[in-house]
Amino acid sequence: MTGPGGVSIVLVRGDITAQSADAIVNAANSSLLGGGGVDGAIHRRGGPEILADCRRLRASHYGKGLPTGRAVATTAGRLDARWVIHTVGPVWQRDEDRSELLASCYRESLRLAGELGARTVAFPAISTGVYGWPLEDGARVAVRAVREAAGAGGAGGVEEVRFVLFDDEAYRAFEGVVG
Ligand code: ADP
């Protein structure tokens, strides 16, 4: 179903590295030099070109790394995509509300995807793995951020935002929010 700003939200259960999309979003860490979870899987399947691009970014604009809540694009290497958009989610903290930073990851990634000319964008559930964000809240923040950005024209020509959820629990959390 088409939502605000002409953007459809689609939920898929699976491995994000097996997706075909214009842009695949990586739940990166600020070093941009790889990690576990989605990040490790993207570099493994996408091959060394992605890391080479990340190293170039570290050597130029992002000498100190990519700040939390921001997004940057590289080649997608061997993935079935044109770009990987790397964004750094916040680590979940019980005593501090960092949800604006998590929303920023989705908003900035979508804005960049729009600027690049992407029509389909695949997102993982950012911060809900190693970074410890509770799934239901992570899903709520994700869907709201995408709807708000799309409604405000912040997604350019993006037509489909696909959340790629790794397991049943994550899928159900997103399903509960999208309805
Ligand atoms: P973060 O460090 O931002 O928490 P993770 O990669 O550890 O990032 O996890 C983010 C989410 O992505 C988790 O819900 C995790 O289960 C899921 N995930 C891990 N690997 C994949 C994959 N290959 N495709 C899609 N989702 C994945």
Backbone and ligand atoms as CSV (ligand in chain L), in Angstrom:
chain,resi,resn,atom,element,x,y,z
A,1,MET,N,N,0.847,-1.203,0.000
A,1,MET,CA,C,0.000,0.000,0.000
A,1,MET,C,C,0.881,1.252,0.000
A,2,THR,N,N,0.511,2.208,-0.824
A,2,THR,CA,C,1.311,3.430,-0.877
A,2,THR,C,C,0.999,4.312,0.322
A,3,GLY,N,N,2.047,4.795,0.961
A,3,GLY,CA,C,1.879,5.610,2.158
A,3,GLY,C,C,2.213,7.063,1.883
A,4,PRO,N,N,2.547,7.816,2.944
A,4,PRO,CA,C,2.864,9.238,2.796
A,4,PRO,C,C,3.990,9.469,1.790
A,5,GLY,N,N,3.855,10.507,0.995
A,5,GLY,CA,C,4.912,10.873,0.056
A,5,GLY,C,C,5.072,9.883,-1.073
A,6,GLY,N,N,4.074,9.001,-1.280
A,6,GLY,CA,C,4.160,8.023,-2.362
A,6,GLY,C,C,5.130,6.896,-2.083
A,7,VAL,N,N,5.489,6.707,-0.807
A,7,VAL,CA,C,6.444,5.650,-0.443
A,7,VAL,C,C,5.695,4.465,0.171
A,8,SER,N,N,5.903,3.267,-0.400
A,8,SER,CA,C,5.313,2.056,0.174
A,8,SER,C,C,6.283,1.445,1.170
A,9,ILE,N,N,5.744,0.972,2.283
A,9,ILE,CA,C,6.570,0.243,3.244
A,9,ILE,C,C,6.279,-1.243,3.083
A,10,VAL,N,N,7.340,-2.016,2.861
A,10,VAL,CA,C,7.207,-3.453,2.634
A,10,VAL,C,C,8.028,-4.176,3.700
A,11,LEU,N,N,7.490,-5.249,4.259
A,11,LEU,CA,C,8.230,-6.046,5.237
A,11,LEU,C,C,8.603,-7.382,4.625
A,12,VAL,N,N,9.850,-7.773,4.823
A,12,VAL,CA,C,10.334,-9.037,4.287
A,12,VAL,C,C,11.112,-9.729,5.390
A,13,ARG,N,N,10.950,-11.053,5.495
A,13,ARG,CA,C,11.805,-11.781,6.413
A,13,ARG,C,C,12.959,-12.340,5.624
A,14,GLY,N,N,14.191,-12.085,6.064
A,14,GLY,CA,C,15.308,-12.654,5.326
A,14,GLY,C,C,16.623,-11.971,5.614
A,15,ASP,N,N,17.565,-12.263,4.726
A,15,ASP,CA,C,18.939,-11.776,4.843
A,15,ASP,C,C,19.063,-10.568,3.913
A,16,ILE,N,N,19.442,-9.439,4.440
A,16,ILE,CA,C,19.473,-8.213,3.627
A,16,ILE,C,C,20.487,-8.313,2.484
A,17,THR,N,N,21.515,-9.143,2.657
A,17,THR,CA,C,22.538,-9.238,1.601
A,17,THR,C,C,22.027,-10.018,0.386
A,18,ALA,N,N,20.876,-10.675,0.530
A,18,ALA,CA,C,20.304,-11.423,-0.600
A,18,ALA,C,C,19.256,-10.596,-1.339
A,19,GLN,N,N,19.064,-9.374,-0.914
A,19,GLN,CA,C,18.025,-8.528,-1.514
A,19,GLN,C,C,18.499,-7.866,-2.797
A,20,SER,N,N,17.535,-7.588,-3.654
A,20,SER,CA,C,17.788,-6.782,-4.831
A,20,SER,C,C,17.090,-5.440,-4.595
A,21,ALA,N,N,17.879,-4.373,-4.566
A,21,ALA,CA,C,17.322,-3.033,-4.308
A,21,ALA,C,C,18.297,-2.010,-4.871
A,22,ASP,N,N,17.854,-0.796,-5.090
A,22,ASP,CA,C,18.809,0.221,-5.544
A,22,ASP,C,C,19.830,0.515,-4.447
A,23,ALA,N,N,19.344,0.657,-3.224
A,23,ALA,CA,C,20.259,0.924,-2.103
A,23,ALA,C,C,19.980,-0.045,-0.972
A,24,ILE,N,N,21.046,-0.587,-0.420
A,24,ILE,CA,C,20.964,-1.456,0.760
A,24,ILE,C,C,21.632,-0.719,1.908
A,25,VAL,N,N,20.919,-0.586,3.010
A,25,VAL,CA,C,21.455,0.171,4.145
A,25,VAL,C,C,22.193,-0.779,5.089
A,26,ASN,N,N,23.354,-0.342,5.510
A,26,ASN,CA,C,24.190,-1.107,6.436
A,26,ASN,C,C,24.130,-0.494,7.829
A,27,ALA,N,N,23.869,-1.348,8.825
A,27,ALA,CA,C,23.970,-0.922,10.227
A,27,ALA,C,C,25.448,-0.978,10.592
A,28,ALA,N,N,26.169,0.089,10.234
A,28,ALA,CA,C,27.631,0.110,10.361
A,28,ALA,C,C,28.035,0.587,11.761
A,29,ASN,N,N,29.327,0.607,12.021
A,29,ASN,CA,C,29.805,1.307,13.211
A,29,ASN,C,C,30.649,2.472,12.716
A,30,SER,N,N,30.997,3.373,13.607
A,30,SER,CA,C,31.557,4.642,13.130
A,30,SER,C,C,32.917,4.481,12.455
A,31,SER,N,N,33.594,3.372,12.686
A,31,SER,CA,C,34.901,3.189,12.033
A,31,SER,C,C,34.733,2.986,10.526
A,32,LEU,N,N,33.575,2.513,10.116
A,32,LEU,CA,C,33.287,2.156,8.712
A,32,LEU,C,C,34.158,1.004,8.215
A,33,LEU,N,N,34.875,0.381,9.131
A,33,LEU,CA,C,35.829,-0.637,8.677
A,33,LEU,C,C,35.359,-2.062,8.960
A,34,GLY,N,N,34.067,-2.203,9.128
A,34,GLY,CA,C,33.508,-3.548,9.279
A,34,GLY,C,C,33.234,-3.902,10.725
A,35,GLY,N,N,32.395,-4.913,10.899
A,35,GLY,CA,C,32.007,-5.362,12.229
A,35,GLY,C,C,31.228,-6.654,12.106
A,36,GLY,N,N,30.362,-6.902,13.079
A,36,GLY,CA,C,29.573,-8.140,13.042
A,36,GLY,C,C,28.205,-7.892,12.455
A,37,GLY,N,N,27.302,-8.822,12.654
A,37,GLY,CA,C,25.904,-8.670,12.243
A,37,GLY,C,C,25.745,-8.314,10.773
A,38,VAL,N,N,24.886,-7.355,10.509
A,38,VAL,CA,C,24.605,-6.925,9.134
A,38,VAL,C,C,25.894,-6.449,8.448
A,39,ASP,N,N,26.663,-5.699,9.181
A,39,ASP,CA,C,27.901,-5.124,8.656
A,39,ASP,C,C,28.837,-6.220,8.122
A,40,GLY,N,N,29.090,-7.218,8.963
A,40,GLY,CA,C,29.961,-8.325,8.546
A,40,GLY,C,C,29.394,-9.029,7.325
A,41,ALA,N,N,28.085,-9.258,7.340
A,41,ALA,CA,C,27.444,-9.989,6.239
A,41,ALA,C,C,27.550,-9.196,4.931
A,42,ILE,N,N,27.358,-7.886,4.998
A,42,ILE,CA,C,27.433,-7.047,3.790
A,42,ILE,C,C,28.842,-7.066,3.207
A,43,HIS,N,N,29.846,-6.933,4.048
A,43,HIS,CA,C,31.220,-6.952,3.522
A,43,HIS,C,C,31.602,-8.341,2.994
A,44,ARG,N,N,31.145,-9.382,3.664
A,44,ARG,CA,C,31.464,-10.743,3.196
A,44,ARG,C,C,30.855,-10.989,1.832
A,45,ARG,N,N,29.595,-10.691,1.708
A,45,ARG,CA,C,28.916,-11.012,0.445
A,45,ARG,C,C,29.183,-9.974,-0.642
A,46,GLY,N,N,29.405,-8.722,-0.231
A,46,GLY,CA,C,29.611,-7.654,-1.212
A,46,GLY,C,C,31.041,-7.601,-1.743
A,47,GLY,N,N,31.974,-8.196,-0.997
A,47,GLY,CA,C,33.356,-8.238,-1.457
A,47,GLY,C,C,34.161,-7.005,-1.078
A,48,PRO,N,N,35.449,-7.021,-1.419
A,48,PRO,CA,C,36.415,-6.034,-0.927
A,48,PRO,C,C,36.247,-4.611,-1.457
A,49,GLU,N,N,35.496,-4.445,-2.546
A,49,GLU,CA,C,35.323,-3.082,-3.091
A,49,GLU,C,C,34.632,-2.151,-2.114
A,50,ILE,N,N,33.725,-2.711,-1.314
A,50,ILE,CA,C,32.979,-1.874,-0.357
A,50,ILE,C,C,33.942,-1.354,0.706
A,51,LEU,N,N,34.763,-2.252,1.222
A,51,LEU,CA,C,35.733,-1.840,2.246
A,51,LEU,C,C,36.741,-0.845,1.677
A,52,ALA,N,N,37.119,-1.042,0.425
A,52,ALA,CA,C,38.064,-0.103,-0.208
A,52,ALA,C,C,37.454,1.302,-0.261
A,53,ASP,N,N,36.181,1.391,-0.596
A,53,ASP,CA,C,35.480,2.680,-0.608
A,53,ASP,C,C,35.411,3.274,0.800
A,54,CYS,N,N,35.134,2.414,1.768
A,54,CYS,CA,C,35.049,2.884,3.164
A,54,CYS,C,C,36.396,3.434,3.618
A,55,ARG,N,N,37.463,2.764,3.238
A,55,ARG,CA,C,38.807,3.250,3.607
A,55,ARG,C,C,39.086,4.606,2.977
A,56,ARG,N,N,38.621,4.779,1.743
A,56,ARG,CA,C,38.803,6.083,1.084
A,56,ARG,C,C,38.031,7.178,1.834
A,57,LEU,N,N,36.844,6.830,2.307
A,57,LEU,CA,C,36.064,7.819,3.075
A,57,LEU,C,C,36.778,8.182,4.371
A,58,ARG,N,N,37.365,7.168,5.023
A,58,ARG,CA,C,38.104,7.440,6.258
A,58,ARG,C,C,39.336,8.308,5.991
A,59,ALA,N,N,39.915,8.145,4.815
A,59,ALA,CA,C,41.126,8.908,4.475
A,59,ALA,C,C,40.799,10.314,3.993
A,60,SER,N,N,39.507,10.579,3.721
A,60,SER,CA,C,39.145,11.905,3.204
A,60,SER,C,C,38.183,12.617,4.158
A,61,HIS,N,N,36.876,12.509,3.910
A,61,HIS,CA,C,35.888,13.286,4.667
A,61,HIS,C,C,35.660,12.835,6.090
A,62,TYR,N,N,35.913,11.561,6.364
A,62,TYR,CA,C,35.518,11.019,7.667
A,62,TYR,C,C,36.718,10.464,8.425
A,63,GLY,N,N,37.719,11.315,8.579
A,63,GLY,CA,C,38.948,10.918,9.261
A,63,GLY,C,C,38.705,10.384,10.660
A,64,LYS,N,N,37.689,10.948,11.338
A,64,LYS,CA,C,37.392,10.482,12.700
A,64,LYS,C,C,36.266,9.444,12.715
A,65,GLY,N,N,35.850,9.038,11.545
A,65,GLY,CA,C,34.757,8.077,11.473
A,65,GLY,C,C,33.435,8.774,11.192
A,66,LEU,N,N,32.410,7.981,10.954
A,66,LEU,CA,C,31.078,8.520,10.652
A,66,LEU,C,C,30.317,8.707,11.966
A,67,PRO,N,N,29.839,9.946,12.231
A,67,PRO,CA,C,29.111,10.168,13.487
A,67,PRO,C,C,27.787,9.394,13.556
A,68,THR,N,N,27.368,9.072,14.737
A,68,THR,CA,C,26.085,8.397,14.967
A,68,THR,C,C,24.940,9.220,14.362
A,69,GLY,N,N,24.041,8.540,13.667
A,69,GLY,CA,C,22.869,9.213,13.094
A,69,GLY,C,C,23.090,9.746,11.688
A,70,ARG,N,N,24.312,9.635,11.185
A,70,ARG,CA,C,24.603,10.131,9.831
A,70,ARG,C,C,24.676,8.954,8.847
A,71,ALA,N,N,24.744,9.281,7.547
A,71,ALA,CA,C,24.755,8.243,6.516
A,71,ALA,C,C,25.686,8.632,5.380
A,72,VAL,N,N,26.314,7.630,4.783
A,72,VAL,CA,C,27.220,7.868,3.658
A,72,VAL,C,C,27.121,6.672,2.700
A,73,ALA,N,N,27.325,6.929,1.403
A,73,ALA,CA,C,27.146,5.853,0.419
A,73,ALA,C,C,28.480,5.384,-0.151
A,74,THR,N,N,28.521,4.094,-0.466
A,74,THR,CA,C,29.651,3.521,-1.214
A,74,THR,C,C,29.075,2.646,-2.327
A,75,THR,N,N,29.972,2.088,-3.108
A,75,THR,CA,C,29.579,1.054,-4.065
A,75,THR,C,C,28.916,-0.094,-3.303
A,76,ALA,N,N,28.157,-0.918,-4.027
A,76,ALA,CA,C,27.570,-2.112,-3.404
A,76,ALA,C,C,28.362,-3.356,-3.769
A,77,GLY,N,N,29.505,-3.183,-4.438
A,77,GLY,CA,C,30.339,-4.340,-4.790
A,77,GLY,C,C,29.533,-5.396,-5.524
A,78,ARG,N,N,29.585,-6.616,-5.008
A,78,ARG,CA,C,28.898,-7.740,-5.664
A,78,ARG,C,C,27.453,-7.923,-5.218
A,79,LEU,N,N,26.969,-7.043,-4.337
A,79,LEU,CA,C,25.558,-7.154,-3.941
A,79,LEU,C,C,24.669,-6.751,-5.112
A,80,ASP,N,N,23.432,-7.198,-5.085
A,80,ASP,CA,C,22.505,-6.859,-6.155
A,80,ASP,C,C,21.860,-5.504,-5.842
A,81,ALA,N,N,22.702,-4.473,-5.899
A,81,ALA,CA,C,22.278,-3.117,-5.547
A,81,ALA,C,C,23.249,-2.145,-6.203
A,82,ARG,N,N,22.860,-0.882,-6.238
A,82,ARG,CA,C,23.785,0.106,-6.810
A,82,ARG,C,C,24.651,0.743,-5.725
A,83,TRP,N,N,24.072,0.892,-4.559
A,83,TRP,CA,C,24.812,1.513,-3.460
A,83,TRP,C,C,24.568,0.782,-2.155
A,84,VAL,N,N,25.591,0.833,-1.291
A,84,VAL,CA,C,25.374,0.535,0.127
A,84,VAL,C,C,25.405,1.875,0.847
A,85,ILE,N,N,24.393,2.117,1.642
A,85,ILE,CA,C,24.361,3.326,2.467
A,85,ILE,C,C,24.689,2.912,3.893
A,86,HIS,N,N,25.796,3.419,4.394
A,86,HIS,CA,C,26.253,3.063,5.739
A,86,HIS,C,C,25.718,4.097,6.720
A,87,THR,N,N,25.110,3.626,7.783
A,87,THR,CA,C,24.647,4.557,8.815
A,87,THR,C,C,25.002,3.964,10.172
A,88,VAL,N,N,25.241,4.834,11.135
A,88,VAL,CA,C,25.677,4.374,12.453
A,88,VAL,C,C,24.561,4.595,13.460
A,89,GLY,N,N,23.977,3.501,13.916
A,89,GLY,CA,C,22.922,3.588,14.922
A,89,GLY,C,C,23.495,3.882,16.295
A,90,PRO,N,N,22.643,4.426,17.181
A,90,PRO,CA,C,23.082,4.627,18.560
A,90,PRO,C,C,23.032,3.312,19.340
A,91,VAL,N,N,23.917,3.178,20.299
A,91,VAL,CA,C,23.846,2.063,21.244
A,91,VAL,C,C,22.695,2.380,22.196
A,92,TRP,N,N,21.823,1.416,22.447
A,92,TRP,CA,C,20.676,1.651,23.320
A,92,TRP,C,C,21.128,1.904,24.748
A,93,GLN,N,N,20.511,2.909,25.379
A,93,GLN,CA,C,20.824,3.169,26.785
A,93,GLN,C,C,19.545,3.324,27.583
A,94,ARG,N,N,19.475,2.570,28.653
A,94,ARG,CA,C,18.273,2.569,29.484
A,94,ARG,C,C,17.944,3.946,30.056
A,95,ASP,N,N,18.954,4.696,30.451
A,95,ASP,CA,C,18.707,5.953,31.172
A,95,ASP,C,C,18.844,7.196,30.292
A,96,GLU,N,N,18.857,7.003,28.985
A,96,GLU,CA,C,18.946,8.161,28.091
A,96,GLU,C,C,18.156,7.860,26.833
A,97,ASP,N,N,17.279,8.782,26.429
A,97,ASP,CA,C,16.477,8.562,25.222
A,97,ASP,C,C,17.285,8.972,23.992
A,98,ARG,N,N,17.736,7.981,23.260
A,98,ARG,CA,C,18.551,8.260,22.078
A,98,ARG,C,C,17.746,8.011,20.791
A,99,SER,N,N,16.423,8.007,20.917
A,99,SER,CA,C,15.610,7.638,19.755
A,99,SER,C,C,15.695,8.659,18.623
A,100,GLU,N,N,15.997,9.914,18.948
A,100,GLU,CA,C,16.139,10.903,17.874
A,100,GLU,C,C,17.345,10.556,16.974
A,101,LEU,N,N,18.381,10.011,17.589
A,101,LEU,CA,C,19.543,9.592,16.786
A,101,LEU,C,C,19.199,8.387,15.914
A,102,LEU,N,N,18.400,7.483,16.461
A,102,LEU,CA,C,17.995,6.323,15.663
A,102,LEU,C,C,17.104,6.782,14.497
A,103,ALA,N,N,16.173,7.689,14.778
A,103,ALA,CA,C,15.320,8.230,13.711
A,103,ALA,C,C,16.180,8.902,12.641
A,104,SER,N,N,17.199,9.591,13.079
A,104,SER,CA,C,18.096,10.286,12.151
A,104,SER,C,C,18.774,9.319,11.172
A,105,CYS,N,N,19.098,8.123,11.640
A,105,CYS,CA,C,19.703,7.122,10.742
A,105,CYS,C,C,18.778,6.841,9.562
A,106,TYR,N,N,17.493,6.632,9.863
A,106,TYR,CA,C,16.531,6.327,8.793
A,106,TYR,C,C,16.321,7.544,7.898
A,107,ARG,N,N,16.172,8.713,8.521
A,107,ARG,CA,C,15.925,9.943,7.771
A,107,ARG,C,C,17.100,10.282,6.855
A,108,GLU,N,N,18.305,10.239,7.404
A,108,GLU,CA,C,19.498,10.597,6.617
A,108,GLU,C,C,19.763,9.576,5.509
A,109,SER,N,N,19.539,8.320,5.802
A,109,SER,CA,C,19.740,7.281,4.776
A,109,SER,C,C,18.757,7.468,3.635
A,110,LEU,N,N,17.523,7.793,3.996
A,110,LEU,CA,C,16.487,7.984,2.984
A,110,LEU,C,C,16.752,9.239,2.144
A,111,ARG,N,N,17.194,10.271,2.805
A,111,ARG,CA,C,17.509,11.514,2.086
A,111,ARG,C,C,18.629,11.256,1.083
A,112,LEU,N,N,19.678,10.562,1.537
A,112,LEU,CA,C,20.801,10.247,0.661
A,112,LEU,C,C,20.354,9.347,-0.485
A,113,ALA,N,N,19.543,8.352,-0.181
A,113,ALA,CA,C,19.031,7.457,-1.230
A,113,ALA,C,C,18.276,8.275,-2.282
A,114,GLY,N,N,17.462,9.204,-1.824
A,114,GLY,CA,C,16.711,10.060,-2.751
A,114,GLY,C,C,17.638,10.893,-3.608
A,115,GLU,N,N,18.660,11.458,-2.988
A,115,GLU,CA,C,19.627,12.284,-3.734
A,115,GLU,C,C,20.363,11.467,-4.790
A,116,LEU,N,N,20.631,10.206,-4.468
A,116,LEU,CA,C,21.351,9.351,-5.416
A,116,LEU,C,C,20.461,8.909,-6.576
A,117,GLY,N,N,19.153,8.997,-6.378
A,117,GLY,CA,C,18.220,8.566,-7.427
A,117,GLY,C,C,17.657,7.177,-7.199
A,118,ALA,N,N,17.799,6.662,-5.978
A,118,ALA,CA,C,17.279,5.320,-5.672
A,118,ALA,C,C,15.752,5.336,-5.644
A,119,ARG,N,N,15.171,4.240,-6.101
A,119,ARG,CA,C,13.710,4.081,-6.003
A,119,ARG,C,C,13.328,3.025,-4.972
A,120,THR,N,N,14.228,2.058,-4.767
A,120,THR,CA,C,13.963,1.041,-3.747
A,120,THR,C,C,15.116,1.021,-2.743
A,121,VAL,N,N,14.768,0.985,-1.464
A,121,VAL,CA,C,15.776,1.022,-0.401
A,121,VAL,C,C,15.468,-0.074,0.612
A,122,ALA,N,N,16.465,-0.900,0.912
A,122,ALA,CA,C,16.294,-1.972,1.901
A,122,ALA,C,C,17.012,-1.593,3.194
A,123,PHE,N,N,16.275,-1.652,4.300
A,123,PHE,CA,C,16.830,-1.328,5.618
A,123,PHE,C,C,16.836,-2.557,6.529
A,124,PRO,N,N,17.868,-2.718,7.336
A,124,PRO,CA,C,17.789,-3.681,8.443
A,124,PRO,C,C,17.167,-2.948,9.650
A,125,ALA,N,N,16.933,-3.691,10.713
A,125,ALA,CA,C,16.429,-3.072,11.951
A,125,ALA,C,C,17.639,-2.522,12.716
A,126,ILE,N,N,17.985,-1.287,12.367
A,126,ILE,CA,C,19.207,-0.653,12.887
A,126,ILE,C,C,19.210,-0.623,14.426
A,127,SER,N,N,20.348,-0.897,14.988
A,127,SER,CA,C,20.613,-0.850,16.440
A,127,SER,C,C,19.979,-1.971,17.257
A,128,THR,N,N,19.192,-2.867,16.609
A,128,THR,CA,C,18.490,-3.882,17.409
A,128,THR,C,C,19.281,-5.176,17.611
A,129,GLY,N,N,20.536,-5.178,17.154
A,129,GLY,CA,C,21.376,-6.362,17.344
A,129,GLY,C,C,22.373,-6.117,18.462
A,130,VAL,N,N,23.629,-6.057,18.092
A,130,VAL,CA,C,24.709,-5.837,19.060
A,130,VAL,C,C,24.484,-4.549,19.863
A,131,TYR,N,N,23.834,-3.548,19.264
A,131,TYR,CA,C,23.640,-2.264,19.949
A,131,TYR,C,C,22.458,-2.257,20.916
A,132,GLY,N,N,21.772,-3.397,21.005
A,132,GLY,CA,C,20.878,-3.642,22.139
A,132,GLY,C,C,19.526,-2.951,22.185
A,133,TRP,N,N,19.093,-2.329,21.098
A,133,TRP,CA,C,17.816,-1.601,21.140
A,133,TRP,C,C,16.664,-2.610,21.186
A,134,PRO,N,N,15.697,-2.432,22.105
A,134,PRO,CA,C,14.545,-3.350,22.138
A,134,PRO,C,C,13.795,-3.321,20.805
A,135,LEU,N,N,13.487,-4.518,20.289
A,135,LEU,CA,C,12.941,-4.619,18.931
A,135,LEU,C,C,11.670,-3.813,18.702
A,136,GLU,N,N,10.727,-3.917,19.656
A,136,GLU,CA,C,9.468,-3.223,19.405
A,136,GLU,C,C,9.648,-1.712,19.310
A,137,ASP,N,N,10.465,-1.183,20.199
A,137,ASP,CA,C,10.704,0.263,20.155
A,137,ASP,C,C,11.508,0.632,18.909
A,138,GLY,N,N,12.475,-0.215,18.563
A,138,GLY,CA,C,13.271,0.038,17.355
A,138,GLY,C,C,12.396,0.063,16.112
A,139,ALA,N,N,11.411,-0.826,16.088
A,139,ALA,CA,C,10.479,-0.880,14.948
A,139,ALA,C,C,9.618,0.385,14.908
A,140,ARG,N,N,9.143,0.801,16.076
A,140,ARG,CA,C,8.291,1.999,16.151
A,140,ARG,C,C,9.051,3.234,15.648
A,141,VAL,N,N,10.262,3.397,16.116
A,141,VAL,CA,C,11.077,4.550,15.707
A,141,VAL,C,C,11.347,4.495,14.197
A,142,ALA,N,N,11.652,3.303,13.703
A,142,ALA,CA,C,11.986,3.138,12.284
A,142,ALA,C,C,10.815,3.522,11.386
A,143,VAL,N,N,9.668,2.961,11.682
A,143,VAL,CA,C,8.506,3.184,10.812
A,143,VAL,C,C,8.053,4.641,10.888
A,144,ARG,N,N,8.062,5.198,12.086
A,144,ARG,CA,C,7.654,6.607,12.209
A,144,ARG,C,C,8.617,7.528,11.457
A,145,ALA,N,N,9.905,7.263,11.580
A,145,ALA,CA,C,10.900,8.117,10.913
A,145,ALA,C,C,10.730,8.064,9.398
A,146,VAL,N,N,10.490,6.869,8.873
A,146,VAL,CA,C,10.321,6.722,7.419
A,146,VAL,C,C,9.043,7.426,6.970
A,147,ARG,N,N,7.963,7.234,7.718
A,147,ARG,CA,C,6.691,7.878,7.327
A,147,ARG,C,C,6.811,9.396,7.393
A,148,GLU,N,N,7.443,9.882,8.439
A,148,GLU,CA,C,7.577,11.342,8.565
A,148,GLU,C,C,8.456,11.916,7.462
A,149,ALA,N,N,9.566,11.258,7.198
A,149,ALA,CA,C,10.474,11.753,6.157
A,149,ALA,C,C,9.779,11.739,4.801
A,150,ALA,N,N,9.082,10.645,4.516
A,150,ALA,CA,C,8.384,10.535,3.226
A,150,ALA,C,C,7.303,11.607,3.110
A,151,GLY,N,N,6.554,11.800,4.181
A,151,GLY,CA,C,5.469,12.783,4.175
A,151,GLY,C,C,5.986,14.202,3.988
A,152,ALA,N,N,7.214,14.440,4.448
A,152,ALA,CA,C,7.807,15.779,4.334
A,152,ALA,C,C,8.598,15.935,3.032
A,153,GLY,N,N,8.512,14.953,2.151
A,153,GLY,CA,C,9.218,15.033,0.868
A,153,GLY,C,C,10.706,14.755,1.000
A,154,GLY,N,N,11.094,14.108,2.104
A,154,GLY,CA,C,12.516,13.878,2.363
A,154,GLY,C,C,13.059,12.592,1.790
A,155,ALA,N,N,12.311,11.989,0.852
A,155,ALA,CA,C,12.775,10.719,0.294
A,155,ALA,C,C,12.967,10.795,-1.218
A,156,GLY,N,N,12.925,11.995,-1.771
A,156,GLY,CA,C,13.145,12.156,-3.213
A,156,GLY,C,C,12.209,11.265,-4.004
A,157,GLY,N,N,12.778,10.509,-4.949
A,157,GLY,CA,C,11.969,9.628,-5.787
A,157,GLY,C,C,11.863,8.199,-5.268
A,158,VAL,N,N,12.188,8.004,-3.983
A,158,VAL,CA,C,12.093,6.644,-3.418
A,158,VAL,C,C,10.627,6.214,-3.400
A,159,GLU,N,N,10.373,5.015,-3.939
A,159,GLU,CA,C,8.995,4.501,-4.022
A,159,GLU,C,C,8.737,3.378,-3.039
A,160,GLU,N,N,9.817,2.665,-2.681
A,160,GLU,CA,C,9.636,1.527,-1.777
A,160,GLU,C,C,10.714,1.502,-0.715
A,161,VAL,N,N,10.278,1.438,0.525
A,161,VAL,CA,C,11.189,1.192,1.642
A,161,VAL,C,C,10.887,-0.215,2.138
A,162,ARG,N,N,11.894,-1.067,2.074
A,162,ARG,CA,C,11.722,-2.462,2.455
A,162,ARG,C,C,12.499,-2.731,3.742
A,163,PHE,N,N,11.795,-3.117,4.777
A,163,PHE,CA,C,12.490,-3.515,5.998
A,163,PHE,C,C,12.758,-5.007,5.901
A,164,VAL,N,N,14.038,-5.373,5.994
A,164,VAL,CA,C,14.418,-6.779,5.868
A,164,VAL,C,C,14.757,-7.297,7.256
A,165,LEU,N,N,13.863,-8.137,7.770
A,165,LEU,CA,C,13.965,-8.593,9.155
A,165,LEU,C,C,14.507,-10.011,9.213
A,166,PHE,N,N,15.488,-10.178,10.069
A,166,PHE,CA,C,16.289,-11.400,10.065
A,166,PHE,C,C,15.574,-12.592,10.683
A,167,ASP,N,N,14.705,-12.352,11.641
A,167,ASP,CA,C,14.029,-13.483,12.294
A,167,ASP,C,C,12.560,-13.143,12.557
A,168,ASP,N,N,11.825,-14.147,13.035
A,168,ASP,CA,C,10.383,-13.978,13.259
A,168,ASP,C,C,10.078,-12.871,14.251
A,169,GLU,N,N,10.888,-12.797,15.291
A,169,GLU,CA,C,10.631,-11.799,16.330
A,169,GLU,C,C,10.708,-10.390,15.743
A,170,ALA,N,N,11.716,-10.161,14.948
A,170,ALA,CA,C,11.877,-8.841,14.330
A,170,ALA,C,C,10.742,-8.583,13.341
A,171,TYR,N,N,10.393,-9.614,12.582
A,171,TYR,CA,C,9.309,-9.450,11.604
A,171,TYR,C,C,8.012,-9.076,12.311
A,172,ARG,N,N,7.718,-9.800,13.391
A,172,ARG,CA,C,6.462,-9.532,14.123
A,172,ARG,C,C,6.460,-8.150,14.742
A,173,ALA,N,N,7.626,-7.699,15.223
A,173,ALA,CA,C,7.698,-6.364,15.820
A,173,ALA,C,C,7.351,-5.295,14.783
A,174,PHE,N,N,7.875,-5.438,13.592
A,174,PHE,CA,C,7.587,-4.453,12.532
A,174,PHE,C,C,6.138,-4.573,12.049
A,175,GLU,N,N,5.670,-5.811,11.958
A,175,GLU,CA,C,4.291,-6.038,11.524
A,175,GLU,C,C,3.321,-5.368,12.492
A,176,GLY,N,N,3.643,-5.456,13.783
A,176,GLY,CA,C,2.798,-4.849,14.803
A,176,GLY,C,C,2.718,-3.339,14.667
A,177,VAL,N,N,3.756,-2.726,14.148
A,177,VAL,CA,C,3.769,-1.263,13.999
A,177,VAL,C,C,3.157,-0.839,12.663
A,178,VAL,N,N,3.509,-1.553,11.608
A,178,VAL,CA,C,3.016,-1.154,10.271
A,178,VAL,C,C,1.519,-1.448,10.159
A,179,GLY,N,N,1.072,-2.573,10.810
A,179,GLY,CA,C,-0.356,-2.925,10.805
A,179,GLY,C,C,-0.771,-3.638,9.540
L,1,ADP,P1,P,23.537,-2.965,15.369
L,1,ADP,O1,O,24.998,-2.975,15.735
L,1,ADP,O2,O,23.092,-1.671,14.731
L,1,ADP,O3,O,22.659,-3.434,16.481
L,1,ADP,P2,P,23.424,-5.578,14.046
L,1,ADP,O4,O,23.932,-5.899,12.692
L,1,ADP,O5,O,24.078,-6.228,15.213
L,1,ADP,O6,O,23.437,-3.995,14.144
L,1,ADP,O7,O,21.879,-5.939,14.105
L,1,ADP,C1,C,20.838,-5.179,13.564
L,1,ADP,C2,C,19.672,-6.096,13.215
L,1,ADP,O8,O,19.939,-6.777,12.013
L,1,ADP,C3,C,19.357,-7.175,14.247
L,1,ADP,O9,O,17.953,-7.252,14.400
L,1,ADP,C4,C,19.929,-8.439,13.620
L,1,ADP,O10,O,19.212,-9.602,14.021
L,1,ADP,C5,C,19.699,-8.172,12.165
L,1,ADP,N1,N,20.590,-8.868,11.203
L,1,ADP,C6,C,21.780,-9.477,11.415
L,1,ADP,N2,N,22.268,-9.970,10.251
L,1,ADP,C7,C,21.362,-9.645,9.283
L,1,ADP,C8,C,21.275,-9.875,7.882
L,1,ADP,N3,N,22.232,-10.533,7.199
L,1,ADP,N4,N,20.185,-9.371,7.219
L,1,ADP,C9,C,19.223,-8.696,7.866
L,1,ADP,N5,N,19.245,-8.452,9.182
L,1,ADP,C10,C,20.293,-8.933,9.890
